[in-house]
Structures are given as structure tokens and as C-alpha cells.
């Protein structure tokens, strides 16, 4: 009850502050709503400007996702925008809470009250959740799909990752690890993609042709924004960091290099017994680090890994995970804080989910054999 009152008070305060500063509820969702409305009328979901050249990482009416996502949202386009944004707010909240609850249960938290309290704490204290909910981004469904990929069977993980990739391309960074996990996982991914993409392409082939143009235009667009958690973008835009602007390229190479190393590590981990949770974490962090734009609410998708690994690890690692999440809360203050946040969280997250070393045959035999005195008696 105390957590609920705290979450309600803090949430109300943030919503009031947003209203006082004329922050629109569901600003990102507005792009989804417009795109779905275009597709409902038989048109491309992408604004004409997105097809003409590089697209900056921020701006109105900039739907950046595959056409499947806009098609799924067509029913919401039939509602007035603010009502649709309220419905989407509810979808975001429910899917995010469900994702964390599922991860905690799979991680060994047996008490329903403990799982509910943990979800309440996340909604109360982790400010990127408020950011994502207020902007109406897609973190709720994405987090749920990643949680399902984390705890499901091989085939189920493939299906969940396929759905996540067709909503937002970057989860596709986990595809190499998924293929390394097993044939069933890859088969689930391919089958789900076929089920979703083939009807979508038949209904709107022009939208998919446009997306092939939009994707490289996005990659070529500017990411120079002060609230960009990618250090290169912040260094290129913040006047206060002008003396360090020369570090933008090395910082970008650092994040891209870390992303590549994490994806390679995910392949190795996926091949090990019980290595899938750590593999998915490595690939997910890599998918966040690789793009030039990293927004505050992107880190919400990392929470299921904390909930899953919490009961499996030591107090020291738990404190490290909390330190990483705390750094994420303050990551917009400085590029150094952002680097520290990703390094701390990734290190302790992998420590929490790292697969146990396999015992040697001799060790296993000695553990399974009864003592000599027992056998003699």
C-alpha cells in the first residue's frame, strides 16, 4: 500500500509537471497514430520527408518502424488521438508490469506479494519508466516480448524475438545468439516472421518498399542531441562540452565496438548449457549501444534481466545491479555517467546470469558416489 501511494504521488507529480510545461501525453505515440491512420487509408505509413533524405533522430511525424507495427495499430487510428493515447498508456503499463512479473516468477520469486511489490518499486523509482509512459513509446510491448524470450522454450524464444524485431529492428541483434541456441529457436523466428511479414507485404507492398528507403535515411540522420545517452551525440550537441567535442568519434567507436563484442559474446554464451539468459542480456545491451541515438526510456527493456537474476545471485552483485540502474536514472547528466551506467549494469548483469561452470566427469562421479564407509556397510 505504501509503495502504491508513493507511485501514485510521484506519478501524479510528474504528470502535473508535464502538463504545466505543456508536454504532450504520448508524443511518440502520435507518430504511431498518424502512421496507422495512413495505412488504414491505403497509404504509406511514412511521411514524404522521410523518403527524401537523412532523417534527424528527433522530430514530429517520424514513424521509424516496420509497416507491420503500423498495421497492428490501425484500430487505434479510428479513435481520437488523445483517447487512443490513453488506451496506449494502459497497454504500455499492463505489458510492462506483466513483463516484470513474469521475469520475477521465472527467476524464482515464489511469493505473489513479493513479485507485486518488486513491480511497484520499479514503477515508483525507475524514472525511465515514467519517461517511456509519458512519451507513449513502445517499451511496454518490447519489454514483455524480451521477458517471454528470456523464459520461454527455444521455439517460444524465437517467436518472441521475431515479434520484437518486426516492431523495432534492433532486437534482431539477438538473432546470431538465437541461431547458436538451436534449430528450434531459429525455426520459431523464421516461422513467426513469415506469418507476420507475408500478409503485411501482400496488403501493403509499397510500405515495405518505402521502409527500405527510410531505414538507411535514419542511419544517415543527425543524432546530435543533449539528451542522447550515446556520448557521441551528446558531445556533438552540448555547448558546455565543446572542449571535448573531439572525443565524439572515439566515443562512438567505443560504443559500437562494445556492441560488436557483446553480440559475439552472446553467440558463445548461447551455446553453453544454461547460457541463454546471459546471451540474451549481452545481445540486448549490444542492440542498445549500436545505434547513434540512445534515449532515456530505452533502458526499460533491461529490467526483466534484473528481476530474473535477482534471486540467483549474491548481495554484492545485487548492489552492483542497483548501482547500474541508479546511474541510468542520472545518465542524461553527463556522457561519463552514461558510460559508467552501461559498463556497471552490463558487468553485474552478466555476473548475475552467467552460466555455472560444468563439473568435470571425475568431480561429478565423486559427488554422486556414496562415501567408502557407506558402500562397505
C-alpha positions as CSV (number, residue, x, y, z in Angstrom):
1,X,0.0,0.0,0.0
2,X,2.8,2.4,0.9
3,X,4.5,1.6,-2.5
4,X,1.3,2.2,-4.3
5,X,0.7,5.5,-2.6
6,X,4.3,6.6,-3.4
7,X,4.0,5.6,-7.0
8,X,0.6,7.4,-7.4
9,X,2.0,10.5,-5.7
10,X,5.2,10.6,-7.8
11,X,3.4,9.7,-11.0
12,X,0.8,12.4,-10.4
13,X,3.5,15.0,-9.7
14,X,5.3,14.1,-12.9
15,X,2.1,14.2,-14.9
16,X,1.3,17.6,-13.4
17,X,4.7,18.9,-14.1
18,X,4.5,17.7,-17.7
19,X,1.1,19.4,-18.1
20,X,2.5,22.6,-16.6
21,X,5.3,22.6,-19.2
22,X,2.8,21.7,-22.0
23,X,4.4,18.3,-22.6
24,X,2.0,16.3,-24.8
25,X,1.0,12.9,-23.5
26,X,2.0,10.3,-26.0
27,X,4.2,12.4,-28.1
28,X,5.9,9.4,-29.7
29,X,2.6,7.6,-29.9
30,X,1.3,10.5,-32.1
31,X,3.7,9.2,-34.8
32,X,2.3,5.7,-34.5
33,X,-1.3,7.0,-34.6
34,X,-0.6,9.1,-37.8
35,X,1.2,6.1,-39.4
36,X,-1.6,3.7,-38.6
37,X,-4.2,6.2,-40.0
38,X,-2.2,6.4,-43.3
39,X,-2.1,2.7,-43.6
40,X,-5.8,2.5,-42.8
41,X,-6.4,4.7,-45.8
42,X,-4.2,2.5,-48.0
43,X,-1.2,4.8,-48.0
44,X,2.5,4.5,-46.8
45,X,3.0,5.0,-43.1
46,X,6.0,7.2,-43.6
47,X,5.8,11.0,-44.1
48,X,7.1,12.1,-47.6
49,X,10.1,13.9,-46.0
50,X,11.4,10.6,-44.6
51,X,11.9,9.3,-48.2
52,X,13.7,12.4,-49.4
53,X,16.9,12.3,-47.4
54,X,18.6,11.8,-44.0
55,X,16.2,11.8,-41.1
56,X,17.2,13.5,-37.8
57,X,16.7,11.3,-34.7
58,X,14.0,13.6,-33.3
59,X,11.1,15.4,-34.9
60,X,7.3,15.2,-35.4
61,X,5.6,12.7,-37.6
62,X,8.6,10.4,-37.9
63,X,7.4,6.8,-37.8
64,X,10.6,4.8,-37.9
65,X,9.3,1.2,-37.5
66,X,8.5,-1.6,-39.9
67,X,5.0,-1.4,-41.5
68,X,3.7,-4.4,-39.5
69,X,3.7,-2.3,-36.4
70,X,1.5,0.4,-38.0
71,X,-0.9,-2.2,-39.4
72,X,-1.3,-3.7,-35.9
73,X,-2.2,-0.2,-34.6
74,X,-4.9,0.5,-37.2
75,X,-7.8,0.0,-34.8
76,X,-6.4,2.8,-32.6
77,X,-6.3,5.1,-35.5
78,X,-10.1,5.0,-35.6
79,X,-10.2,6.7,-32.2
80,X,-9.5,10.4,-31.5
81,X,-5.8,10.9,-30.9
82,X,-5.9,11.7,-27.2
83,X,-8.3,8.8,-26.4
84,X,-6.0,6.5,-28.4
85,X,-3.0,7.8,-26.5
86,X,-4.8,7.0,-23.2
87,X,-5.5,3.4,-24.4
88,X,-1.9,3.1,-25.4
89,X,-0.8,4.3,-22.0
90,X,-2.8,1.5,-20.5
91,X,-1.3,-1.1,-22.9
92,X,2.2,0.2,-22.0
93,X,1.5,0.0,-18.3
94,X,0.0,-3.5,-18.4
95,X,2.5,-5.1,-20.7
96,X,5.5,-3.6,-18.7
97,X,4.1,-4.8,-15.4
98,X,3.3,-8.2,-16.8
99,X,6.9,-8.5,-18.2
100,X,8.5,-7.8,-14.8
101,X,6.1,-10.1,-13.0
102,X,6.8,-13.0,-15.4
103,X,10.6,-12.4,-15.1
104,X,10.5,-12.4,-11.3
105,X,8.4,-15.6,-11.2
106,X,10.7,-17.4,-13.7
107,X,13.7,-16.1,-11.6
108,X,12.4,-17.9,-8.5
109,X,10.5,-15.2,-6.6
110,X,7.7,-17.5,-5.3
111,X,5.5,-15.1,-3.3
112,X,3.0,-13.2,-5.4
113,X,3.2,-10.3,-3.0
114,X,7.0,-10.1,-3.4
115,X,6.6,-10.0,-7.2
116,X,3.9,-7.4,-7.0
117,X,6.0,-5.3,-4.6
118,X,9.0,-5.5,-6.8
119,X,7.0,-4.3,-9.8
120,X,5.6,-1.5,-7.7
121,X,9.1,-0.4,-6.7
122,X,10.2,-0.4,-10.3
123,X,7.3,1.8,-11.4
124,X,7.8,4.0,-8.4
125,X,11.6,4.6,-8.5
126,X,12.9,3.9,-12.0
127,X,12.3,7.2,-13.8
128,X,12.9,6.0,-17.4
129,X,9.6,4.1,-16.9
130,X,7.8,7.4,-16.4
131,X,9.6,8.8,-19.5
132,X,8.5,5.9,-21.7
133,X,4.9,6.0,-20.4
134,X,4.6,9.8,-20.9
135,X,6.0,9.7,-24.4
136,X,4.0,6.7,-25.4
137,X,6.9,4.8,-26.8
138,X,7.0,1.1,-27.4
139,X,8.9,-0.1,-24.4
140,X,6.0,-1.9,-22.8
141,X,5.3,-4.5,-25.5
142,X,9.1,-4.7,-26.2
143,X,9.9,-5.5,-22.6
144,X,7.1,-8.1,-22.5
145,X,8.4,-9.8,-25.6
146,X,12.0,-9.8,-24.3
147,X,10.8,-11.3,-21.0
148,X,9.0,-14.0,-22.9
149,X,12.1,-14.7,-25.0
150,X,14.1,-14.9,-21.7
151,X,11.9,-17.5,-20.1
152,X,10.3,-19.4,-23.0
153,X,11.4,-22.6,-24.7
154,X,13.7,-22.4,-27.7
155,X,10.8,-22.1,-30.2
156,X,8.9,-19.7,-28.0
157,X,12.0,-17.5,-27.7
158,X,12.4,-17.4,-31.4
159,X,8.7,-16.4,-31.9
160,X,9.0,-13.6,-29.2
161,X,12.2,-12.2,-30.7
162,X,10.7,-12.3,-34.2
163,X,7.7,-10.2,-33.0
164,X,10.1,-7.8,-31.2
165,X,12.2,-7.4,-34.3
166,X,9.2,-6.6,-36.5
167,X,8.1,-3.9,-34.1
168,X,11.6,-2.4,-33.7
169,X,14.5,-3.7,-35.8
170,X,17.3,-3.5,-33.1
171,X,16.3,-6.7,-31.2
172,X,17.4,-8.5,-34.3
173,X,20.9,-8.3,-32.8
174,X,19.9,-11.4,-30.8
175,X,19.4,-13.4,-34.0
176,X,23.0,-14.8,-34.1
177,X,22.7,-16.0,-30.5
178,X,19.3,-17.4,-31.2
179,X,20.7,-19.4,-34.1
180,X,23.5,-20.6,-31.9
181,X,21.0,-21.7,-29.3
182,X,19.4,-24.3,-31.6
183,X,17.4,-25.1,-34.7
184,X,14.1,-24.9,-32.9
185,X,14.8,-21.4,-31.9
186,X,15.7,-20.3,-35.4
187,X,12.7,-22.1,-36.8
188,X,10.4,-20.3,-34.5
189,X,11.9,-17.0,-35.5
190,X,11.6,-17.7,-39.2
191,X,8.0,-19.1,-38.9
192,X,6.8,-16.0,-36.9
193,X,8.4,-13.7,-39.4
194,X,6.7,-15.5,-42.3
195,X,3.3,-15.4,-40.6
196,X,3.6,-11.6,-39.9
197,X,5.5,-10.3,-42.9
198,X,3.9,-12.2,-45.8
199,X,0.4,-10.9,-45.2
200,X,1.7,-7.5,-44.4
201,X,3.7,-7.3,-47.6
202,X,0.8,-8.6,-49.7
203,X,-1.5,-6.0,-48.2
204,X,1.0,-3.1,-48.4
205,X,3.9,-3.8,-50.7
206,X,4.6,-0.1,-51.2
207,X,5.0,0.4,-47.5
208,X,7.8,-2.2,-47.4
209,X,9.5,-0.6,-50.4
210,X,9.4,2.7,-48.6
211,X,10.8,1.2,-45.4
212,X,13.8,0.0,-47.4
213,X,14.4,3.7,-48.2
214,X,13.6,5.0,-44.7
215,X,16.0,2.7,-42.9
216,X,19.2,4.0,-44.5
217,X,17.9,7.5,-44.2
218,X,17.5,7.0,-40.5
219,X,21.1,5.7,-40.2
220,X,22.4,8.8,-42.0
221,X,20.4,11.3,-39.9
222,X,21.8,13.6,-37.2
223,X,21.9,12.3,-33.6
224,X,23.4,15.4,-32.0
225,X,21.1,15.9,-29.0
226,X,22.0,16.8,-25.5
227,X,19.6,14.2,-24.1
228,X,21.2,11.4,-26.2
229,X,22.7,8.8,-23.9
230,X,25.2,7.9,-26.6
231,X,28.2,10.0,-25.7
232,X,29.0,10.9,-29.3
233,X,25.6,12.6,-29.8
234,X,25.8,14.5,-26.5
235,X,29.4,15.7,-27.2
236,X,28.4,16.9,-30.6
237,X,25.5,19.0,-29.3
238,X,26.2,20.3,-25.8
239,X,27.9,23.7,-25.9
240,X,29.2,23.0,-22.4
241,X,31.1,20.0,-23.7
242,X,32.6,21.9,-26.7
243,X,36.2,21.4,-25.4
244,X,35.7,17.6,-25.6
245,X,33.9,17.5,-28.9
246,X,37.0,15.8,-30.4
247,X,36.1,12.7,-28.3
248,X,32.8,12.2,-30.2
249,X,34.3,9.8,-32.7
250,X,36.3,7.7,-30.2
251,X,33.2,7.6,-28.0
252,X,31.1,6.4,-30.9
253,X,33.7,3.7,-31.8
254,X,33.7,2.7,-28.1
255,X,30.0,2.0,-28.1
256,X,29.9,0.3,-31.5
257,X,32.9,-1.8,-30.6
258,X,31.3,-2.8,-27.3
259,X,28.1,-3.7,-29.2
260,X,30.0,-6.0,-31.5
261,X,31.9,-7.7,-28.7
262,X,28.6,-8.3,-26.8
263,X,26.9,-9.8,-29.8
264,X,29.9,-12.1,-30.3
265,X,29.8,-13.0,-26.6
266,X,26.1,-13.7,-26.9
267,X,26.8,-16.4,-29.5
268,X,29.3,-18.1,-27.3
269,X,27.0,-17.9,-24.3
270,X,24.0,-19.3,-26.2
271,X,26.0,-22.4,-27.0
272,X,26.6,-23.1,-23.3
273,X,24.2,-25.0,-21.1
274,X,22.0,-22.5,-19.2
275,X,23.7,-19.7,-21.1
276,X,20.7,-18.3,-22.8
277,X,19.7,-15.6,-20.2
278,X,23.2,-14.1,-20.2
279,X,23.3,-14.4,-24.0
280,X,20.1,-12.5,-24.4
281,X,21.2,-9.8,-22.0
282,X,24.5,-9.4,-23.9
283,X,22.7,-9.1,-27.2
284,X,20.1,-6.7,-25.8
285,X,22.7,-4.4,-24.4
286,X,24.5,-4.6,-27.7
287,X,21.4,-3.7,-29.6
288,X,21.0,-0.5,-27.4
289,X,24.7,0.5,-27.8
290,X,25.0,0.1,-31.6
291,X,22.6,2.9,-32.8
292,X,23.8,6.5,-32.7
293,X,20.7,7.5,-30.7
294,X,20.0,6.1,-27.2
295,X,17.1,7.6,-25.4
296,X,16.4,7.6,-21.7
297,X,13.5,5.2,-21.9
298,X,15.4,2.6,-23.9
299,X,16.9,1.2,-20.7
300,X,13.5,0.0,-19.5
301,X,13.9,-3.2,-21.6
302,X,16.8,-4.2,-19.3
303,X,14.6,-4.5,-16.2
304,X,13.4,-8.1,-16.8
305,X,17.0,-9.3,-16.6
306,X,17.3,-7.7,-13.1
307,X,14.0,-9.3,-12.0
308,X,15.1,-12.7,-13.4
309,X,18.6,-12.8,-11.9
310,X,17.8,-11.1,-8.6
311,X,17.2,-14.3,-6.6
312,X,20.0,-16.2,-8.3
313,X,22.9,-14.0,-7.3
314,X,24.8,-12.6,-4.3
315,X,24.2,-9.4,-2.4
316,X,27.3,-7.9,-3.9
317,X,26.0,-8.4,-7.5
318,X,22.6,-7.1,-6.5
319,X,24.1,-3.9,-5.2
320,X,26.0,-3.7,-8.5
321,X,22.8,-4.0,-10.5
322,X,21.2,-1.3,-8.3
323,X,24.2,0.9,-8.9
324,X,23.9,0.4,-12.7
325,X,20.1,1.3,-12.6
326,X,20.8,4.3,-10.4
327,X,23.4,5.5,-12.9
328,X,20.8,5.1,-15.7
329,X,18.4,7.4,-13.8
330,X,21.1,10.1,-13.9
331,X,22.6,9.2,-17.2
332,X,21.4,12.4,-19.0
333,X,23.6,14.5,-16.7
334,X,26.9,13.6,-18.5
335,X,28.3,11.3,-21.1
336,X,30.6,9.9,-18.4
337,X,27.6,8.9,-16.3
338,X,26.1,7.2,-19.3
339,X,29.3,5.2,-20.0
340,X,29.5,4.3,-16.3
341,X,25.9,3.2,-16.3
342,X,26.2,0.8,-19.2
343,X,29.5,-0.6,-18.0
344,X,28.3,-1.2,-14.5
345,X,25.0,-2.7,-15.4
346,X,26.4,-4.9,-18.1
347,X,29.2,-6.2,-15.9
348,X,27.0,-7.1,-13.0
349,X,24.1,-8.2,-15.2
350,X,26.3,-10.8,-16.8
351,X,27.7,-11.8,-13.4
352,X,24.1,-12.4,-12.2
353,X,23.2,-14.5,-15.2
354,X,26.5,-16.2,-16.1
355,X,26.0,-19.9,-16.7
356,X,27.6,-22.1,-14.0
357,X,30.8,-24.0,-14.9
358,X,30.2,-27.6,-15.8
359,X,31.8,-30.1,-13.4
360,X,34.4,-32.5,-14.8
361,X,33.4,-36.1,-15.0
362,X,35.7,-37.1,-12.1
363,X,34.2,-34.4,-9.9
364,X,30.6,-35.4,-10.9
365,X,31.4,-39.0,-10.1
366,X,32.9,-38.2,-6.7
367,X,29.8,-36.1,-5.9
368,X,27.4,-38.8,-6.9
369,X,29.2,-41.8,-5.3
370,X,28.5,-42.5,-1.7
371,X,31.3,-42.5,0.9
372,X,33.5,-45.6,1.2
373,X,32.2,-46.5,4.6
374,X,28.7,-46.4,3.4
375,X,29.5,-48.6,0.4
376,X,31.3,-51.1,2.7
377,X,28.5,-51.2,5.2
